[in-house]
Amino acid sequence: MKARIIVTLKTGVLDPQGKAIEAALRSLGIEGIDSVRQGKVFDLEVSAGDGPAAEATLRTACEKLLANTVVENYAIEIL
Amino acid sequence: MKARIIVTLKTGVLDPQGKAIEAALRSLGIEGIDSVRQGKVFDLEVSAGDGPAAEATLRTACEKLLANTVVENYAIEIL
């Protein structure tokens, strides 16, 4: 089955990459975008059993590798 | 209004970062994840008018800055 994990910075954590994108958009003359925050997305192909088993595997992957839970949130979607 | 842009590699484009993650997951003993592809997510705060106007602005931002449309697809969600 397919799954998507989205990792985003927690509210309040500074995002210099997002700020750089905001500045680049303005310098390209693209108006009307007030703020940008960048995150990561992982598209996964999972063979670990049914829904709950797959979700448990994905949660472990997030906690151990994909997200730094001190400063990042993650969301798991089974597609 | 809030919007989310998801940028992913096109099918067939090699993703060494995804391969590295697959190997790292295996080395951590996490089984059952067969393939990983990494992409980017941008969470934006848009003030550019209503729905269609905002979407046009976001499409321009994707084409000019956020996605390399030679090797990447992008999807815009207005939240």
Backbone of each chain as nested JSON, in Angstrom:
{
  "chains": [
    {"id": "A", "residues": [
      {"number": 1, "name": "MET", "atoms": {"N": [0.847, -1.201, 0.0], "CA": [0.0, 0.0, 0.0], "C": [0.877, 1.243, 0.0]}},
      {"number": 2, "name": "LYS", "atoms": {"N": [0.302, 2.332, -0.455], "CA": [1.055, 3.58, -0.518], "C": [0.743, 4.452, 0.699]}},
      {"number": 3, "name": "ALA", "atoms": {"N": [1.749, 5.199, 1.12], "CA": [1.537, 6.119, 2.235], "C": [2.331, 7.39, 1.97]}},
      {"number": 4, "name": "ARG", "atoms": {"N": [1.894, 8.456, 2.581], "CA": [2.61, 9.738, 2.48], "C": [2.829, 10.274, 3.881]}},
      {"number": 5, "name": "ILE", "atoms": {"N": [4.07, 10.7, 4.145], "CA": [4.402, 11.303, 5.433], "C": [4.801, 12.747, 5.169]}},
      {"number": 6, "name": "ILE", "atoms": {"N": [4.187, 13.656, 5.908], "CA": [4.536, 15.071, 5.767], "C": [5.156, 15.548, 7.074]}},
      {"number": 7, "name": "VAL", "atoms": {"N": [6.367, 16.074, 6.971], "CA": [7.109, 16.552, 8.141], "C": [7.209, 18.077, 8.036]}},
      {"number": 8, "name": "THR", "atoms": {"N": [6.717, 18.762, 9.053], "CA": [6.753, 20.232, 9.042], "C": [7.363, 20.732, 10.346]}},
      {"number": 9, "name": "LEU", "atoms": {"N": [7.939, 21.912, 10.291], "CA": [8.475, 22.52, 11.5], "C": [7.34, 22.888, 12.448]}},
      {"number": 10, "name": "LYS", "atoms": {"N": [7.581, 22.728, 13.745], "CA": [6.583, 23.146, 14.729], "C": [6.426, 24.665, 14.699]}},
      {"number": 11, "name": "THR", "atoms": {"N": [5.241, 25.112, 15.109], "CA": [4.972, 26.543, 15.204], "C": [6.001, 27.175, 16.145]}},
      {"number": 12, "name": "GLY", "atoms": {"N": [6.545, 28.307, 15.742], "CA": [7.493, 29.01, 16.601], "C": [8.935, 28.687, 16.295]}},
      {"number": 13, "name": "VAL", "atoms": {"N": [9.184, 27.594, 15.586], "CA": [10.556, 27.256, 15.211], "C": [10.936, 28.094, 13.984]}},
      {"number": 14, "name": "LEU", "atoms": {"N": [12.057, 28.769, 14.062], "CA": [12.483, 29.629, 12.95], "C": [12.729, 28.794, 11.706]}},
      {"number": 15, "name": "ASP", "atoms": {"N": [12.393, 29.367, 10.532], "CA": [12.566, 28.662, 9.266], "C": [13.301, 29.566, 8.272]}},
      {"number": 16, "name": "PRO", "atoms": {"N": [14.621, 29.62, 8.361], "CA": [15.388, 30.512, 7.479], "C": [15.219, 30.17, 5.996]}},
      {"number": 17, "name": "GLN", "atoms": {"N": [15.017, 28.874, 5.693], "CA": [14.807, 28.469, 4.304], "C": [13.497, 29.085, 3.775]}},
      {"number": 18, "name": "GLY", "atoms": {"N": [12.457, 29.055, 4.603], "CA": [11.187, 29.685, 4.223], "C": [11.342, 31.173, 4.016]}},
      {"number": 19, "name": "LYS", "atoms": {"N": [12.096, 31.823, 4.902], "CA": [12.328, 33.273, 4.775], "C": [13.062, 33.581, 3.479]}},
      {"number": 20, "name": "ALA", "atoms": {"N": [14.039, 32.742, 3.123], "CA": [14.784, 32.942, 1.875], "C": [13.864, 32.81, 0.666]}},
      {"number": 21, "name": "ILE", "atoms": {"N": [12.927, 31.864, 0.742], "CA": [11.966, 31.696, -0.358], "C": [11.06, 32.924, -0.465]}},
      {"number": 22, "name": "GLU", "atoms": {"N": [10.601, 33.448, 0.691], "CA": [9.771, 34.668, 0.659], "C": [10.512, 35.797, -0.035]}},
      {"number": 23, "name": "ALA", "atoms": {"N": [11.788, 35.977, 0.315], "CA": [12.583, 37.056, -0.292], "C": [12.771, 36.817, -1.784]}},
      {"number": 24, "name": "ALA", "atoms": {"N": [13.002, 35.557, -2.168], "CA": [13.202, 35.24, -3.588], "C": [11.93, 35.491, -4.386]}},
      {"number": 25, "name": "LEU", "atoms": {"N": [10.771, 35.151, -3.798], "CA": [9.499, 35.401, -4.496], "C": [9.301, 36.9, -4.715]}},
      {"number": 26, "name": "ARG", "atoms": {"N": [9.591, 37.686, -3.678], "CA": [9.445, 39.142, -3.826], "C": [10.391, 39.658, -4.895]}},
      {"number": 27, "name": "SER", "atoms": {"N": [11.626, 39.161, -4.901], "CA": [12.602, 39.664, -5.877], "C": [12.242, 39.229, -7.296]}},
      {"number": 28, "name": "LEU", "atoms": {"N": [11.432, 38.181, -7.427], "CA": [10.937, 37.779, -8.751], "C": [9.666, 38.545, -9.135]}},
      {"number": 29, "name": "GLY", "atoms": {"N": [9.205, 39.424, -8.249], "CA": [8.013, 40.212, -8.562], "C": [6.714, 39.48, -8.315]}},
      {"number": 30, "name": "ILE", "atoms": {"N": [6.749, 38.383, -7.564], "CA": [5.523, 37.644, -7.247], "C": [4.976, 38.176, -5.928]}},
      {"number": 31, "name": "GLU", "atoms": {"N": [3.849, 38.904, -6.012], "CA": [3.278, 39.558, -4.837], "C": [2.12, 38.721, -4.293]}},
      {"number": 32, "name": "GLY", "atoms": {"N": [1.818, 38.917, -3.021], "CA": [0.607, 38.307, -2.467], "C": [0.867, 37.027, -1.702]}},
      {"number": 33, "name": "ILE", "atoms": {"N": [2.131, 36.647, -1.542], "CA": [2.451, 35.505, -0.682], "C": [3.135, 36.049, 0.561]}},
      {"number": 34, "name": "ASP", "atoms": {"N": [2.45, 35.933, 1.695], "CA": [2.908, 36.61, 2.902], "C": [3.908, 35.802, 3.7]}},
      {"number": 35, "name": "SER", "atoms": {"N": [3.753, 34.5, 3.699], "CA": [4.707, 33.708, 4.473], "C": [4.853, 32.321, 3.854]}},
      {"number": 36, "name": "VAL", "atoms": {"N": [6.045, 31.768, 3.988], "CA": [6.349, 30.439, 3.448], "C": [7.071, 29.66, 4.541]}},
      {"number": 37, "name": "ARG", "atoms": {"N": [6.658, 28.429, 4.741], "CA": [7.42, 27.521, 5.608], "C": [7.636, 26.231, 4.839]}},
      {"number": 38, "name": "GLN", "atoms": {"N": [8.893, 25.778, 4.839], "CA": [9.203, 24.584, 4.054], "C": [9.246, 23.344, 4.933]}},
      {"number": 39, "name": "GLY", "atoms": {"N": [8.752, 22.254, 4.391], "CA": [8.823, 20.968, 5.061], "C": [9.236, 19.887, 4.089]}},
      {"number": 40, "name": "LYS", "atoms": {"N": [9.098, 18.648, 4.526], "CA": [9.513, 17.511, 3.71], "C": [8.334, 16.581, 3.506]}},
      {"number": 41, "name": "VAL", "atoms": {"N": [8.317, 15.918, 2.359], "CA": [7.293, 14.905, 2.132], "C": [7.984, 13.61, 1.702]}},
      {"number": 42, "name": "PHE", "atoms": {"N": [7.487, 12.502, 2.226], "CA": [8.026, 11.189, 1.868], "C": [6.886, 10.348, 1.305]}},
      {"number": 43, "name": "ASP", "atoms": {"N": [7.053, 9.839, 0.087], "CA": [6.077, 8.917, -0.49], "C": [6.643, 7.515, -0.361]}},
      {"number": 44, "name": "LEU", "atoms": {"N": [5.903, 6.662, 0.313], "CA": [6.419, 5.339, 0.65], "C": [5.535, 4.238, 0.091]}},
      {"number": 45, "name": "GLU", "atoms": {"N": [6.17, 3.141, -0.223], "CA": [5.471, 1.912, -0.604], "C": [5.666, 0.953, 0.564]}},
      {"number": 46, "name": "VAL", "atoms": {"N": [4.566, 0.55, 1.204], "CA": [4.648, -0.219, 2.437], "C": [4.1, -1.617, 2.207]}},
      {"number": 47, "name": "SER", "atoms": {"N": [4.827, -2.621, 2.667], "CA": [4.328, -3.996, 2.567], "C": [4.09, -4.582, 3.953]}},
      {"number": 48, "name": "ALA", "atoms": {"N": [4.148, -3.752, 4.985], "CA": [4.049, -4.238, 6.366], "C": [2.604, -4.465, 6.777]}},
      {"number": 49, "name": "GLY", "atoms": {"N": [1.989, -5.522, 6.237], "CA": [0.682, -5.955, 6.708], "C": [-0.448, -4.98, 6.413]}},
      {"number": 50, "name": "ASP", "atoms": {"N": [-1.477, -5.032, 7.239], "CA": [-2.679, -4.242, 7.023], "C": [-2.528, -2.813, 7.553]}},
      {"number": 51, "name": "GLY", "atoms": {"N": [-3.603, -2.073, 7.58], "CA": [-3.593, -0.666, 7.962], "C": [-2.899, -0.358, 9.283]}},
      {"number": 52, "name": "PRO", "atoms": {"N": [-3.398, -0.905, 10.405], "CA": [-2.78, -0.565, 11.701], "C": [-1.314, -0.984, 11.793]}},
      {"number": 53, "name": "ALA", "atoms": {"N": [-0.957, -2.166, 11.253], "CA": [0.442, -2.618, 11.307], "C": [1.325, -1.688, 10.487]}},
      {"number": 54, "name": "ALA", "atoms": {"N": [0.838, -1.304, 9.296], "CA": [1.604, -0.392, 8.45], "C": [1.78, 0.951, 9.146]}},
      {"number": 55, "name": "GLU", "atoms": {"N": [0.709, 1.423, 9.774], "CA": [0.797, 2.726, 10.43], "C": [1.788, 2.683, 11.588]}},
      {"number": 56, "name": "ALA", "atoms": {"N": [1.833, 1.561, 12.311], "CA": [2.799, 1.423, 13.407], "C": [4.227, 1.454, 12.87]}},
      {"number": 57, "name": "THR", "atoms": {"N": [4.451, 0.759, 11.748], "CA": [5.783, 0.771, 11.132], "C": [6.174, 2.195, 10.721]}},
      {"number": 58, "name": "LEU", "atoms": {"N": [5.22, 2.899, 10.118], "CA": [5.508, 4.258, 9.653], "C": [5.782, 5.199, 10.821]}},
      {"number": 59, "name": "ARG", "atoms": {"N": [5.027, 4.996, 11.912], "CA": [5.239, 5.833, 13.097], "C": [6.654, 5.613, 13.647]}},
      {"number": 60, "name": "THR", "atoms": {"N": [7.086, 4.356, 13.675], "CA": [8.45, 4.054, 14.13], "C": [9.476, 4.724, 13.216]}},
      {"number": 61, "name": "ALA", "atoms": {"N": [9.239, 4.637, 11.903], "CA": [10.166, 5.258, 10.946], "C": [10.263, 6.765, 11.182]}},
      {"number": 62, "name": "CYS", "atoms": {"N": [9.115, 7.394, 11.457], "CA": [9.113, 8.844, 11.714], "C": [9.889, 9.177, 12.979]}},
      {"number": 63, "name": "GLU", "atoms": {"N": [9.595, 8.426, 14.045], "CA": [10.212, 8.732, 15.337], "C": [11.724, 8.51, 15.299]}},
      {"number": 64, "name": "LYS", "atoms": {"N": [12.143, 7.457, 14.571], "CA": [13.559, 7.093, 14.609], "C": [14.389, 7.793, 13.552]}},
      {"number": 65, "name": "LEU", "atoms": {"N": [13.783, 8.143, 12.415], "CA": [14.599, 8.645, 11.308], "C": [14.052, 9.884, 10.609]}},
      {"number": 66, "name": "LEU", "atoms": {"N": [12.767, 9.858, 10.257], "CA": [12.304, 10.853, 9.281], "C": [12.044, 12.226, 9.884]}},
      {"number": 67, "name": "ALA", "atoms": {"N": [11.665, 12.273, 11.142], "CA": [11.357, 13.564, 11.761], "C": [12.194, 13.751, 13.016]}},
      {"number": 68, "name": "ASN", "atoms": {"N": [12.614, 14.97, 13.247], "CA": [13.233, 15.338, 14.519], "C": [12.115, 15.89, 15.391]}},
      {"number": 69, "name": "THR", "atoms": {"N": [11.596, 15.04, 16.289], "CA": [10.366, 15.41, 16.999], "C": [10.566, 16.52, 18.029]}},
      {"number": 70, "name": "VAL", "atoms": {"N": [11.798, 16.943, 18.231], "CA": [12.022, 18.111, 19.091], "C": [11.489, 19.37, 18.395]}},
      {"number": 71, "name": "VAL", "atoms": {"N": [11.726, 19.476, 17.099], "CA": [11.341, 20.703, 16.382], "C": [10.371, 20.461, 15.223]}},
      {"number": 72, "name": "GLU", "atoms": {"N": [10.038, 19.194, 14.959], "CA": [9.186, 18.912, 13.8], "C": [7.961, 18.078, 14.184]}},
      {"number": 73, "name": "ASN", "atoms": {"N": [6.865, 18.346, 13.49], "CA": [5.679, 17.496, 13.554], "C": [5.643, 16.602, 12.333]}},
      {"number": 74, "name": "TYR", "atoms": {"N": [4.979, 15.452, 12.461], "CA": [4.777, 14.63, 11.276], "C": [3.321, 14.187, 11.179]}},
      {"number": 75, "name": "ALA", "atoms": {"N": [2.876, 13.966, 9.955], "CA": [1.528, 13.468, 9.71], "C": [1.633, 12.3, 8.748]}},
      {"number": 76, "name": "ILE", "atoms": {"N": [0.938, 11.214, 9.076], "CA": [0.963, 10.006, 8.249], "C": [-0.386, 9.872, 7.559]}},
      {"number": 77, "name": "GLU", "atoms": {"N": [-0.358, 9.731, 6.237], "CA": [-1.594, 9.451, 5.486], "C": [-1.42, 8.12, 4.783]}},
      {"number": 78, "name": "ILE", "atoms": {"N": [-2.346, 7.209, 5.011], "CA": [-2.376, 5.971, 4.228], "C": [-3.246, 6.255, 2.998]}},
      {"number": 79, "name": "LEU", "atoms": {"N": [-2.68, 6.03, 1.808], "CA": [-3.402, 6.424, 0.58], "C": [-4.191, 5.244, 0.0]}}
    ]},
    {"id": "B", "residues": [
      {"number": 1, "name": "MET", "atoms": {"N": [-5.465, 33.49, 3.04], "CA": [-5.83, 32.078, 3.066], "C": [-4.569, 31.218, 3.059]}},
      {"number": 2, "name": "LYS", "atoms": {"N": [-4.736, 30.002, 3.523], "CA": [-3.592, 29.096, 3.593], "C": [-3.574, 28.18, 2.371]}},
      {"number": 3, "name": "ALA", "atoms": {"N": [-2.379, 27.821, 1.951], "CA": [-2.242, 26.895, 0.834], "C": [-1.054, 25.989, 1.098]}},
      {"number": 4, "name": "ARG", "atoms": {"N": [-1.092, 24.835, 0.483], "CA": [0.027, 23.891, 0.601], "C": [0.436, 23.471, -0.813]}},
      {"number": 5, "name": "ILE", "atoms": {"N": [1.741, 23.508, -1.066], "CA": [2.272, 23.057, -2.358], "C": [3.149, 21.847, -2.087]}},
      {"number": 6, "name": "ILE", "atoms": {"N": [2.904, 20.777, -2.831], "CA": [3.727, 19.575, -2.693], "C": [4.483, 19.346, -3.994]}},
      {"number": 7, "name": "VAL", "atoms": {"N": [5.798, 19.291, -3.894], "CA": [6.659, 19.103, -5.058], "C": [7.288, 17.716, -4.955]}},
      {"number": 8, "name": "THR", "atoms": {"N": [7.073, 16.897, -5.972], "CA": [7.621, 15.531, -5.967], "C": [8.376, 15.278, -7.264]}},
      {"number": 9, "name": "LEU", "atoms": {"N": [9.325, 14.381, -7.202], "CA": [10.049, 13.994, -8.416], "C": [9.122, 13.259, -9.369]}},
      {"number": 10, "name": "LYS", "atoms": {"N": [9.298, 13.495, -10.671], "CA": [8.51, 12.752, -11.654], "C": [8.9, 11.279, -11.631]}},
      {"number": 11, "name": "THR", "atoms": {"N": [7.944, 10.44, -12.035], "CA": [8.203, 9.003, -12.131], "C": [9.388, 8.768, -13.06]}},
      {"number": 12, "name": "GLY", "atoms": {"N": [10.289, 7.907, -12.658], "CA": [11.429, 7.585, -13.511], "C": [12.663, 8.401, -13.209]}},
      {"number": 13, "name": "VAL", "atoms": {"N": [12.499, 9.515, -12.499], "CA": [13.671, 10.307, -12.12], "C": [14.321, 9.652, -10.902]}},
      {"number": 14, "name": "LEU", "atoms": {"N": [15.607, 9.409, -10.961], "CA": [16.301, 8.761, -9.852], "C": [16.252, 9.627, -8.599]}},
      {"number": 15, "name": "ASP", "atoms": {"N": [16.127, 8.97, -7.439], "CA": [16.042, 9.695, -6.168], "C": [17.047, 9.103, -5.174]}},
      {"number": 16, "name": "PRO", "atoms": {"N": [18.294, 9.518, -5.258], "CA": [19.315, 8.939, -4.368], "C": [19.032, 9.204, -2.897]}},
      {"number": 17, "name": "GLN", "atoms": {"N": [18.398, 10.344, -2.592], "CA": [18.044, 10.649, -1.207], "C": [17.042, 9.617, -0.677]}},
      {"number": 18, "name": "GLY", "atoms": {"N": [16.046, 9.28, -1.504], "CA": [15.08, 8.248, -1.125], "C": [15.76, 6.902, -0.906]}},
      {"number": 19, "name": "LYS", "atoms": {"N": [16.7, 6.563, -1.795], "CA": [17.435, 5.283, -1.664], "C": [18.228, 5.261, -0.358]}},
      {"number": 20, "name": "ALA", "atoms": {"N": [18.837, 6.394, -0.012], "CA": [19.604, 6.469, 1.238], "C": [18.692, 6.255, 2.44]}},
      {"number": 21, "name": "ILE", "atoms": {"N": [17.488, 6.815, 2.368], "CA": [16.527, 6.639, 3.471], "C": [16.114, 5.171, 3.583]}},
      {"number": 22, "name": "GLU", "atoms": {"N": [15.851, 4.519, 2.42], "CA": [15.507, 3.087, 2.449], "C": [16.604, 2.288, 3.156]}},
      {"number": 23, "name": "ALA", "atoms": {"N": [17.857, 2.579, 2.801], "CA": [18.97, 1.848, 3.406], "C": [19.061, 2.142, 4.897]}},
      {"number": 24, "name": "ALA", "atoms": {"N": [18.837, 3.394, 5.284], "CA": [18.914, 3.763, 6.702], "C": [17.818, 3.077, 7.495]}},
      {"number": 25, "name": "LEU", "atoms": {"N": [16.606, 2.987, 6.907], "CA": [15.507, 2.306, 7.603], "C": [15.849, 0.839, 7.829]}},
      {"number": 26, "name": "ARG", "atoms": {"N": [16.403, 0.191, 6.781], "CA": [16.781, -1.228, 6.936], "C": [17.848, -1.376, 8.012]}},
      {"number": 27, "name": "SER", "atoms": {"N": [18.826, -0.458, 8.018], "CA": [19.911, -0.586, 8.997], "C": [19.416, -0.313, 10.421]}},
      {"number": 28, "name": "LEU", "atoms": {"N": [18.289, 0.377, 10.553], "CA": [17.681, 0.588, 11.873], "C": [16.77, -0.58, 12.262]}},
      {"number": 29, "name": "GLY", "atoms": {"N": [16.642, -1.559, 11.366], "CA": [15.815, -2.719, 11.675], "C": [14.335, -2.497, 11.418]}},
      {"number": 30, "name": "ILE", "atoms": {"N": [13.992, -1.455, 10.664], "CA": [12.581, -1.205, 10.344], "C": [12.263, -1.89, 9.019]}},
      {"number": 31, "name": "GLU", "atoms": {"N": [11.467, -2.971, 9.103], "CA": [11.172, -3.779, 7.917], "C": [9.796, -3.41, 7.371]}},
      {"number": 32, "name": "GLY", "atoms": {"N": [9.581, -3.696, 6.111], "CA": [8.233, -3.559, 5.553], "C": [8.019, -2.273, 4.784]}},
      {"number": 33, "name": "ILE", "atoms": {"N": [9.07, -1.47, 4.629], "CA": [8.955, -0.276, 3.779], "C": [9.795, -0.543, 2.539]}},
      {"number": 34, "name": "ASP", "atoms": {"N": [9.121, -0.681, 1.394], "CA": [9.797, -1.156, 0.189], "C": [10.448, -0.04, -0.609]}},
      {"number": 35, "name": "SER", "atoms": {"N": [9.834, 1.112, -0.611], "CA": [10.451, 2.193, -1.379], "C": [10.088, 3.536, -0.765]}},
      {"number": 36, "name": "VAL", "atoms": {"N": [11.016, 4.481, -0.887], "CA": [10.828, 5.836, -0.358], "C": [11.229, 6.816, -1.446]}},
      {"number": 37, "name": "ARG", "atoms": {"N": [10.406, 7.817, -1.649], "CA": [10.796, 8.936, -2.51], "C": [10.551, 10.224, -1.74]}},
      {"number": 38, "name": "GLN", "atoms": {"N": [11.554, 11.091, -1.741], "CA": [11.432, 12.322, -0.964], "C": [11.037, 13.498, -1.84]}},
      {"number": 39, "name": "GLY", "atoms": {"N": [10.184, 14.327, -1.3], "CA": [9.803, 15.564, -1.981], "C": [9.801, 16.717, -1.0]}},
      {"number": 40, "name": "LYS", "atoms": {"N": [9.256, 17.833, -1.442], "CA": [9.235, 19.036, -0.618], "C": [7.798, 19.498, -0.43]}},
      {"number": 41, "name": "VAL", "atoms": {"N": [7.549, 20.121, 0.715], "CA": [6.236, 20.701, 0.945], "C": [6.424, 22.157, 1.375]}},
      {"number": 42, "name": "PHE", "atoms": {"N": [5.57, 23.015, 0.867], "CA": [5.607, 24.436, 1.218], "C": [4.238, 24.819, 1.762]}},
      {"number": 43, "name": "ASP", "atoms": {"N": [4.232, 25.356, 2.996], "CA": [2.987, 25.871, 3.57], "C": [3.017, 27.381, 3.443]}},
      {"number": 44, "name": "LEU", "atoms": {"N": [2.027, 27.926, 2.767], "CA": [2.047, 29.344, 2.427], "C": [0.828, 30.053, 2.985]}},
      {"number": 45, "name": "GLU", "atoms": {"N": [1.035, 31.324, 3.301], "CA": [-0.046, 32.226, 3.687], "C": [-0.197, 33.192, 2.518]}},
      {"number": 46, "name": "VAL", "atoms": {"N": [-1.373, 33.167, 1.882], "CA": [-1.567, 33.918, 0.647], "C": [-2.578, 35.027, 0.875]}},
      {"number": 47, "name": "SER", "atoms": {"N": [-2.253, 36.234, 0.406], "CA": [-3.21, 37.338, 0.505], "C": [-3.643, 37.805, -0.882]}},
      {"number": 48, "name": "ALA", "atoms": {"N": [-3.275, 37.045, -1.917], "CA": [-3.546, 37.476, -3.298], "C": [-4.976, 37.167, -3.702]}},
      {"number": 49, "name": "GLY", "atoms": {"N": [-5.929, 37.969, -3.185], "CA": [-7.31, 37.901, -3.647], "C": [-8.002, 36.579, -3.362]}},
      {"number": 50, "name": "ASP", "atoms": {"N": [-8.989, 36.269, -4.189], "CA": [-9.837, 35.1, -3.977], "C": [-9.183, 33.817, -4.504]}},
      {"number": 51, "name": "GLY", "atoms": {"N": [-9.918, 32.738, -4.524], "CA": [-9.408, 31.431, -4.91], "C": [-8.659, 31.387, -6.228]}},
      {"number": 52, "name": "PRO", "atoms": {"N": [-9.316, 31.719, -7.346], "CA": [-8.623, 31.62, -8.643], "C": [-7.395, 32.532, -8.739]}},
      {"number": 53, "name": "ALA", "atoms": {"N": [-7.483, 33.76, -8.191], "CA": [-6.339, 34.674, -8.243], "C": [-5.18, 34.119, -7.423]}},
      {"number": 54, "name": "ALA", "atoms": {"N": [-5.498, 33.589, -6.234], "CA": [-4.459, 33.016, -5.38], "C": [-3.822, 31.819, -6.073]}},
      {"number": 55, "name": "GLU", "atoms": {"N": [-4.654, 30.991, -6.715], "CA": [-4.111, 29.805, -7.369], "C": [-3.188, 30.2, -8.53]}},
      {"number": 56, "name": "ALA", "atoms": {"N": [-3.56, 31.27, -9.245], "CA": [-2.706, 31.736, -10.341], "C": [-1.358, 32.211, -9.802]}},
      {"number": 57, "name": "THR", "atoms": {"N": [-1.389, 32.941, -8.67], "CA": [-0.141, 33.4, -8.049], "C": [0.724, 32.216, -7.638]}},
      {"number": 58, "name": "LEU", "atoms": {"N": [0.086, 31.21, -7.042], "CA": [0.838, 30.046, -6.565], "C": [1.424, 29.259, -7.736]}},
      {"number": 59, "name": "ARG", "atoms": {"N": [0.654, 29.182, -8.84], "CA": [1.143, 28.47, -10.024], "C": [2.402, 29.178, -10.569]}},
      {"number": 60, "name": "THR", "atoms": {"N": [2.356, 30.506, -10.596], "CA": [3.525, 31.27, -11.043], "C": [4.72, 31.008, -10.135]}},
      {"number": 61, "name": "ALA", "atoms": {"N": [4.475, 31.004, -8.811], "CA": [5.56, 30.75, -7.855], "C": [6.178, 29.375, -8.091]}},
      {"number": 62, "name": "CYS", "atoms": {"N": [5.331, 28.384, -8.365], "CA": [5.832, 27.024, -8.623], "C": [6.679, 27.0, -9.889]}},
      {"number": 63, "name": "GLU", "atoms": {"N": [6.143, 27.588, -10.951], "CA": [6.831, 27.518, -12.251], "C": [8.16, 28.254, -12.207]}},
      {"number": 64, "name": "LYS", "atoms": {"N": [8.189, 29.399, -11.469], "CA": [9.383, 30.236, -11.502], "C": [10.412, 29.878, -10.445]}},
      {"number": 65, "name": "LEU", "atoms": {"N": [9.966, 29.326, -9.314], "CA": [10.902, 29.147, -8.207], "C": [10.829, 27.791, -7.502]}},
      {"number": 66, "name": "LEU", "atoms": {"N": [9.608, 27.359, -7.152], "CA": [9.518, 26.269, -6.179], "C": [9.758, 24.888, -6.78]}},
      {"number": 67, "name": "ALA", "atoms": {"N": [9.42, 24.718, -8.059], "CA": [9.59, 23.403, -8.68], "C": [10.454, 23.525, -9.931]}},
      {"number": 68, "name": "ASN", "atoms": {"N": [11.264, 22.52, -10.157], "CA": [11.979, 22.396, -11.423], "C": [11.123, 21.486, -12.306]}},
      {"number": 69, "name": "THR", "atoms": {"N": [10.349, 22.101, -13.197], "CA": [9.325, 21.333, -13.913], "C": [9.905, 20.365, -14.946]}},
      {"number": 70, "name": "VAL", "atoms": {"N": [11.203, 20.4, -15.133], "CA": [11.828, 19.38, -15.991], "C": [11.77, 18.011, -15.304]}},
      {"number": 71, "name": "VAL", "atoms": {"N": [12.029, 17.994, -14.008], "CA": [12.105, 16.715, -13.292], "C": [11.106, 16.598, -12.134]}},
      {"number": 72, "name": "GLU", "atoms": {"N": [10.344, 17.659, -11.875], "CA": [9.447, 17.623, -10.716], "C": [8.006, 17.967, -11.101]}},
      {"number": 73, "name": "ASN", "atoms": {"N": [7.068, 17.337, -10.412], "CA": [5.652, 17.707, -10.479], "C": [5.309, 18.536, -9.258]}},
      {"number": 74, "name": "TYR", "atoms": {"N": [4.287, 19.387, -9.402], "CA": [3.814, 20.085, -8.209], "C": [2.292, 19.993, -8.122]}},
      {"number": 75, "name": "ALA", "atoms": {"N": [1.792, 20.022, -6.888], "CA": [0.345, 20.018, -6.651], "C": [0.027, 21.147, -5.682]}},
      {"number": 76, "name": "ILE", "atoms": {"N": [-0.996, 21.919, -6.014], "CA": [-1.399, 23.058, -5.182], "C": [-2.714, 22.71, -4.492]}},
      {"number": 77, "name": "GLU", "atoms": {"N": [-2.741, 22.851, -3.173], "CA": [-3.993, 22.68, -2.426], "C": [-4.305, 23.983, -1.724]}},
      {"number": 78, "name": "ILE", "atoms": {"N": [-5.493, 24.498, -1.952], "CA": [-5.954, 25.652, -1.17], "C": [-6.666, 25.084, 0.059]}},
      {"number": 79, "name": "LEU", "atoms": {"N": [-6.219, 25.492, 1.248], "CA": [-6.765, 24.872, 2.48], "C": [-7.911, 25.706, 3.066]}}
    ]}
  ]
}
